[in-house]
Amino acid sequence: MNETAKVIRFYKSGGPDVLKIEDVRRPKPVGNEVAVRVQAIALNRLDLLWREGAYCEEPRFPAQIGHEA
């Protein structure tokens, strides 16, 4: 696997224009952890509310979406 992964991040709440695709260094699995290769993700209503700042908890920036994977 690559040493980096693509993530969808945002640094402030807002519309789709706040989203940025970034390469981040993947942490190495430790202990009982495993690495899983994800080729596609689903976005759901929680992701939309999280990005807009309308979820029940505020995002800590930089925040990222795509937790369905």
C-alpha positions as CSV (number, residue, x, y, z in Angstrom):
1,M,0.0,0.0,0.0
2,N,1.0,3.6,-0.5
3,E,2.4,5.6,2.3
4,T,-0.2,8.3,1.7
5,A,-4.0,8.3,1.3
6,K,-6.5,10.8,-0.1
7,V,-8.9,12.4,2.4
8,I,-11.7,14.9,2.0
9,R,-11.0,17.7,4.5
10,F,-12.5,21.1,5.4
11,Y,-11.0,23.9,7.5
12,K,-14.2,25.8,8.1
13,S,-18.0,25.0,8.0
14,G,-19.9,25.8,4.8
15,G,-21.0,24.6,1.5
16,P,-19.4,22.1,-0.9
17,D,-16.8,24.8,-1.8
18,V,-15.0,24.3,1.6
19,L,-14.1,20.7,0.7
20,K,-10.5,19.9,-0.3
21,I,-8.9,16.6,-1.4
22,E,-5.6,16.2,0.3
23,D,-2.9,13.5,0.5
24,V,-2.1,12.6,4.1
25,R,0.5,10.2,5.5
26,R,-1.1,6.9,6.6
27,P,-0.4,5.8,10.1
28,K,1.1,2.3,10.3
29,P,-1.1,-0.3,12.1
30,V,0.0,-1.2,15.6
31,G,-1.0,-4.0,17.9
32,N,-4.2,-5.7,16.7
33,E,-4.9,-3.1,14.0
34,V,-5.1,-3.8,10.3
35,A,-4.9,-1.5,7.3
36,V,-7.9,-1.7,4.8
37,R,-7.7,-0.4,1.3
38,V,-10.8,1.7,0.4
39,Q,-11.5,2.4,-3.2
40,A,-14.8,4.2,-2.8
41,I,-16.8,5.8,0.0
42,A,-20.4,6.8,0.5
43,L,-21.4,10.2,1.9
44,N,-24.5,10.5,4.0
45,R,-26.6,13.1,5.7
46,L,-24.3,13.1,8.7
47,D,-21.4,14.2,6.4
48,L,-23.5,17.0,5.0
49,L,-24.6,18.2,8.5
50,W,-21.0,17.9,9.8
51,R,-19.6,20.0,6.9
52,E,-22.3,22.6,7.3
53,G,-21.7,22.9,11.1
54,A,-25.3,21.8,11.8
55,Y,-24.6,18.4,13.4
56,C,-25.1,17.9,17.2
57,E,-21.3,18.5,17.8
58,E,-19.0,21.0,16.2
59,P,-16.2,19.7,14.0
60,R,-12.6,20.2,15.1
61,F,-10.6,21.6,12.2
62,P,-9.2,20.3,10.0
63,A,-12.2,17.9,9.9
64,Q,-12.8,15.2,7.3
65,I,-15.8,13.4,5.9
66,G,-16.4,9.9,4.6
67,H,-16.8,7.9,7.8
68,E,-18.9,5.3,6.0
69,A,-15.7,3.5,4.9
